[in-house]
Amino acid sequence: MVTKVAVVTGANKGIGFAIVRGLCKRFDGVVYLTSRDETRGENAVIQLSKEGLHPKYYQLDITSVKSVEKFRDYIKKEYGGIDILVNNAAIAFNNNTKEPVTVQAEQTLFVNYFSLLSTCEILFPILRNGARVVNISSSCGHLTQIPGVALRNRFKDPNLTIEQLGELMQEYIEAARKGTQVAEWGNSSYVVSKVGVTALTKIQQRMYNDRGK
Ligand SMILES: NC(=O)c1ccc[n+]([C@@H]2O[C@H](COP(=O)([O-])OP(=O)(O)OC[C@H]3O[C@@H](n4cnc5c(N)ncnc54)[C@H](OP(=O)(O)O)[C@@H]3O)[C@@H](O)[C@H]2O)c1
């Protein structure tokens, strides 16, 4: 019999940790709690074991292609594929951070958008038939959060491709470097990263629906 596999990224704390807890209670298969930091991840597993829950653990840094590929190869060898993938890992700078907006823009989009995308690209080939993917966006990911009307329309384009979306994300980073981002993009890199995740998720669904047409 095939063992079903659920994977949650960034699951050592917060929402990811709670999703692992929920899956351990409801999912008929193995649940992988993954984290970028091994000690934090293993401590989270110990915490759940005290609740009688037994997720498996794997170190997974979504910003490292090598790390995600290693995980993919391991899962493929041990189980053959993935049935549930929850792309939860993300970062957010504090509202009162002293980091320059350029740093916030580059780092936030690198983790929340570009690394989520590369994780999908690496892991999607081993999704099994009927698999489910959950990209955790946010209410901050609503297009209404973007002030520029022309920009919103580009995100809304029903034919938007992943490549074009990547260009949009790069445009934001460029605008942040020049200090010209606020009027069109607003003042939050986190918002832009989550608008990107929401748009990406729609494209992925469209690509999935179009398969074999
Ligand atoms: N909290 C909210 O109100 C809220 C609302 C809407 C959406 N969300 C979204 O929900 C998700 C979880 O949020 P949260 O509040 O639970 O955040 P959190 O407590 O800060 O947890 C984020 C998790 O992501 C991990 N992470 C960060 N960078 C990573 C990387 N490169 N590779 C792997 N893991 C990485 C963190 O690991 P470390 O512990 O090592 O940093 C942590 O485990 C995020 O996508 C967030 O944007 C949150």
The ligand as an ORCA input file, in Angstrom:
! r2SCAN-3c Opt
* xyz 0 1
  N       0.577     35.512     11.469
  C      -0.338     36.100     10.712
  O      -1.154     36.925     11.176
  C      -0.452     35.762      9.253
  C      -1.518     36.261      8.528
  C      -1.658     35.917      7.197
  C      -0.692     35.115      6.589
  N       0.355     34.663      7.301
  C       1.309     33.793      6.611
  O       1.281     32.536      7.257
  C       2.561     31.915      7.169
  C       3.079     31.606      8.557
  O       3.101     32.798      9.313
  P       3.435     32.821     10.859
  O       2.729     33.966     11.438
  O       3.256     31.471     11.430
  O       4.992     33.214     10.786
  P       6.197     32.825     11.748
  O       5.697     32.484     13.106
  O       7.192     33.914     11.590
  O       6.744     31.494     11.067
  C       7.364     31.540      9.819
  C       8.069     30.236      9.617
  O       8.740     30.286      8.353
  C      10.069     29.856      8.578
  N      11.004     30.305      7.560
  C      11.426     31.555      7.295
  N      12.326     31.524      6.316
  C      12.477     30.225      5.940
  C      13.265     29.552      4.991
  N      14.139     30.196      4.220
  N      13.140     28.208      4.864
  C      12.272     27.538      5.644
  N      11.529     28.108      6.591
  C      11.628     29.437      6.729
  C      10.429     30.354      9.960
  O      11.565     29.696     10.455
  P      12.471     30.338     11.631
  O      11.768     30.041     12.933
  O      13.755     29.610     11.461
  O      12.560     31.811     11.374
  C       9.139     29.976     10.676
  O       9.142     28.615     10.993
  C       3.458     32.900      6.413
  O       3.421     32.574      5.034
  C       2.764     34.233      6.664
  O       3.088     35.186      5.677
  C       0.502     34.963      8.617
*
